[in-house]
Amino acid sequence: MTVSLPLVLVLGLIAWGAIRFLGVRLWLVVLIALFGFWLSDTFLAPAIESGTRSGVDVINGTHD
């Protein structure tokens, strides 16, 4: 069975859980999200994308 969830939904649930159960402040969640958007516009973006794709392949069991 394959379940397809949007990444935004998954990250939103993780952020909600961190705020609700771990006591993380909302401003910190917003700051981390904004830093992620800023980082995606730098020269590090291809390395981040490659690492993310490799991690997903490992989890899905589709790596070589």
MOTA-V182471 format. One record per residue. N is the residue number from 0. PHI is phi as a letter, one per 40 degrees, with the letter a starting at -180 (* if undefined). NEAR is the number of other C-alpha atoms within 8 Angstrom. Layout:
N,PHI,NEAR / N,PHI,NEAR
//
This chain:
0,*,2 / 1,b,3 / 2,b,4 / 3,b,4 / 4,b,6 / 5,c,6 / 6,d,6 / 7,c,6 / 8,c,8 / 9,c,9 / 10,c,8 / 11,c,8 / 12,c,8 / 13,c,8 / 14,c,9 / 15,c,8 / 16,c,9 / 17,c,10 / 18,c,11 / 19,c,8 / 20,b,6 / 21,b,7 / 22,g,7 / 23,c,9 / 24,c,7 / 25,c,7 / 26,c,6 / 27,c,8 / 28,c,10 / 29,c,8 / 30,c,8 / 31,c,8 / 32,c,8 / 33,c,8 / 34,c,8 / 35,c,8 / 36,c,8 / 37,c,8 / 38,c,9 / 39,c,8 / 40,b,8 / 41,b,7 / 42,c,5 / 43,c,9 / 44,d,10 / 45,c,7 / 46,c,7 / 47,c,8 / 48,c,8 / 49,c,8 / 50,c,8 / 51,c,8 / 52,c,8 / 53,c,9 / 54,c,8 / 55,c,8 / 56,c,10 / 57,c,9 / 58,c,7 / 59,c,7 / 60,g,6 / 61,b,7 / 62,c,7 / 63,c,2
//
